[in-house]
Amino acid sequence: MRIALKNTTIDKYFGFLTKLDNISKKRLIVKLTESIEVKEKKHFDLKSLYGAWEDTRTSDEIINDIRNSRVEKKSIDL
């Protein structure tokens, strides 16, 4: 969500910002400039995840291991 400001509001911000030292102003300028630059979105392909999991167990063995490793809240000692 973007916020649009009126000129009067921008003038109020500017009045406050003019009191900053030059280094802070330059850092603010850099951040504002970076925020308006169009960044290319990286394409993510779900197919790149295919085969990422390597295991010698069958799916049933993996499911059983996950179920057996669960801990009930009542059995946890603090």
Protein Blocks (a to p, Z undefined) as FASTA:
>chain_A
ZZdddfklmmmmmmmmmmpcfklmmmmmmmmmmmmpccddddddfklmgokagcfbdfkl
mmmmmmmmpccfklpcZZ
